[in-house]
Amino acid sequence: MRFTSLTTKTVKDSSQADVSRNAQLLLRGGYVDKLMAGVYTYLPLGCRVLSKIENIVREEMNKVGGQEVLMPALQPREIWDTTERWDKVDVLFKLMGAGDRELALGPTHEEVVTPTIGKFIQSYRDLPKAVYQIQTKFRNEPRAKSGLLRGREFRMKDLYSFHVDQASLDAFYEEVTAAYHEIYRRCGIGDITLLTYAGGGIFSKYSHEFQTITEYGEDTIYRIPGTDTAVNKEIVDDEGAMADLIPNYKKGDEKNLEELKAIEVGNIFKLGTRFTSAFGIEYADEAGAKQPVLMGCYGLGPSRVMGTIAEVLSDDKGLVWPDEVAPYHVHLVSLCRDEADIDRCENLYNTLCEKGVEVLYDDRAGVQAGAKLADADLIGIPRRVVVSPKTLKEDSVEFKPRSDDQAVITPIETFISVLMEKD
């Protein structure tokens, strides 16, 4: 992609209406545009990042046997009345359709997926099943802030599983837990994301959150000593729960735990029969007797992950995208003015494209070198390659990974070979 063809531009300053780090950087870098509080347009660069995150999620969900579906965002009141949640979900967007029919915009899809998949469950031979979708969700969030971290409209992957018994549900739950860890690793935040115990509410004793450690986080968690797991602040006061999780725990010991700030990037629940019972979903066991179907629910927000990456992996110069989610792999910057030098830079761009390398090529004329390099730092593509009259005299380029402080002069052929090996 040529910079001169890119629909958007970087901006020096962004609105102070949302002072969160991710909002400021994504707005300035030309990744998103704010329509109103909690609602953003994903611009070309932002769409590329979001799509890559969603594809990682899709690949890992497929590996655990999930089958992709796409369910309606528009939902009738009747299914929410069936589960008695129409007046209990306080973030539900409600609207009136034709014929005065009451409708909702889906914040979640248990009410849709349960009767839908229930139509295909008759006997134990039909189980287990697992379906997922990646969809825009809507929540009437009263405090929409923090950029992509707390939105009224956002992208969500929700996976739902159906099982004959607790053992089957537990086994699949562990598979999904491992898949989530792999997703966060591939997105560059795996080493700072902890599996965190939270209250299970009416569904189970515990649920689990995935919390990414950062000083900018809104949540408080407590790391369990010697582990990569933590406890959400909301269940710390439950002495019985804490005793389950920490050997020899007694009231007051939480003062000795490592307190951390974090951003929630996913959550998973064992729903049991909460929704299948409401919709009368059962299966016939081997003896022909009717048995309840158990469910699990597994949520992960790709847009929230995108905001989290922007929040925690950025620096004072701008964004620092990990390889697998970066909009492009190489940011090629031309400082050439002579026609012959420009042609050589064009040839390098074409060579990289022909080899399948994703390149953002800053081909702008009349823009100072300092402005081009500042834009490269702000946009945050993993590798910056500068071509100038000085480097071309040596048949070289100036190469610098975004996370490094120093650039190195590298022969063009060597740079291409190393780049192809890495990709």
Sequence and secondary structure as in RCSB ss.txt:
>XXXX:A:sequence
MRFTSLTTKTVKDSSQADVSRNAQLLLRGGYVDKLMAGVYTYLPLGCRVLSKIENIVREEMNKVGGQEVLMPALQ
PREIWDTTERWDKVDVLFKLMGAGDRELALGPTHEEVVTPTIGKFIQSYRDLPKAVYQIQTKFRNEPRAKSGLLR
GREFRMKDLYSFHVDQASLDAFYEEVTAAYHEIYRRCGIGDITLLTYAGGGIFSKYSHEFQTITEYGEDTIYRIP
GTDTAVNKEIVDDEGAMADLIPNYKKGDEKNLEELKAIEVGNIFKLGTRFTSAFGIEYADEAGAKQPVLMGCYGL
GPSRVMGTIAEVLSDDKGLVWPDEVAPYHVHLVSLCRDEADIDRCENLYNTLCEKGVEVLYDDRAGVQAGAKLAD
ADLIGIPRRVVVSPKTLKEDSVEFKPRSDDQAVITPIETFISVLMEKD
>XXXX:A:secstr
 BGGG S    S   TT   HHHHHHHHTTSEEEEETTEEEE HHHHHHHHHHHHHHHHHHHHTT EE    SEE
EHHHHHHTT TTT TT EEEE GGG EEEE S  HHHHHHHHHTT  BGGG  EEEEEEEEEE   TT BTGGGB
 SEEEEEEEEEEESSHHHHHHHHHHHHHHHHHHHHHTT GGGEEEEEEE TTT SEEEEEEEE TT SEEEEE T
TSSEEEEGGGTT HHHHHHHSTT  TTGGGGSEEEEEEEEEEEEEEETHHHHHTT EEE TTS EEE EEEEEEE
 HHHHHHHHHHHS BTTB    TTT S SEEEEE   SHHHHHHHHHHHHHHHHTT  EEEE  SS  HHHHHHH
HHHHT SEEEEE HHHHHTTEEEEEETT S  EEEEHHHHHHHHHHH 
